[in-house]
Amino acid sequence: MIKKLNKDRTLRGGMWPKWYKDSSEFTKISLHVWDIYFMLRELESRLEFSALRLKHAIRFHKSKQKRAELRFQQRILNEHLNQINQLLEKNNDLRKWAFEKEHGVSYFDFDSCD
């Protein structure tokens, strides 16, 4: 059932290779996982910039109530960054799994290439 659903699924974004439709399921999974990886990295960089702005605002704001509100926002932002880092770790595990299923060896284990 899943193969039927994913058969015509294309990657979102720009132009993709012509061989995408003829590739294996693990290659398609790998391409989608890389797409998700890049989205997460972009989101992480945006949130890190926002965290930097919040630190600056907390440091130079005079009102104690406003600083308390900004600290609360910073705590929420830090939690979101932690969640993104956890998702990046899971994404990395999925990329390794898909590569090992496709090629039979891990791309981190150079001794297995003999």
N, C-alpha and C positions, 0 to 999 in steps of 0.2 A: 504494500500500500504506500509506504513512504517513497519507494523508488518511483512509483507512478506520479506522486505529487511533486517530487523534485526533478522529474524528467525535463520539464519545460521551464523550470525556474532558472532565471538568469541573474547574474550579479547586477546589483544596482550601481549606478555611477556611469563611468565613461565607456569607452569601447573595450570590448573583451575579445580574446583570441577566438579565431574561427574553430579551433579544435575543442572548445569548451563542451559543445553538445556531444561530441564523440568520446570524450574522456571518461575515465572510470569514476565511480561514485566517490572514492577516496580522494581523487584529485579535485573533484567538485567541492567536497567537504573542506579540503585544504584551502582552496581559493576563498570560500566563504569565511573560514576561520581567520585567514589573513585580512579580509575586509573588516571583520569585527575587531581584530587587533588594532588596525590603523584608526578605526573610529574611537576605540578606547584610549589610545595614546593621545589623540587630538583632544578628547574630552579631559583627559588628565592634565595636559598642558594648560588648557583654559582654566581649569580649577586651581592649578598651582599659581597661575597669575592672579586669580581672584583672591587666593589665600594671602598672597604677598600684599595686595591692595588692602585687605582687611587688617593685616598686621600694622601697616602704615597708618590706617585710620584709627586703630585702637591706640596706638602710641601717641598720636598728635591731637586726639579729640579731648576737649576739656570737660565735657559733661560726663559725670560718673554713670548716669543712667544710659546714655548713648553708648559708652564704652562697654557696659554690661550687655547691652543688646548686640553689639558687634562681637563680643566674645562668644555669645550664644551662637551667632551665625558662623563664627569661626569653628566652633565645635561641630556644628552640623556639616560644614564643609570638609573638615578633617575626617569625619566619619564617611562621607561620600568618597573621599580620596582612598581611604582604606578599602572600601568596597570595590572600587575600580582596580586597586592593586590585587585584590583577591580574584577578581574576574580575569585579570591579565595572567595570573598564575594558572588558573583553570584553562584559559585559552592556550597557554604554552603547552600544558599537558595534552590537550586535544590535538594540537599541531604535531607533537611528537607521536601520538597514537596513530594519527592518520598517515604520517610518513612511514612508520614502521609497518602498518598494514599494507600500504602500497608497495613498498620496496623490500620489506622483510628484514631490514636492518635499521638501527638507529643512526641518525646523522650526527649524534654526539659521541658515538662509539667508533673511533677510527680503526680499532683493531678488527672489527667485524667486516671490514671492506676487503680483506684478503681473499 
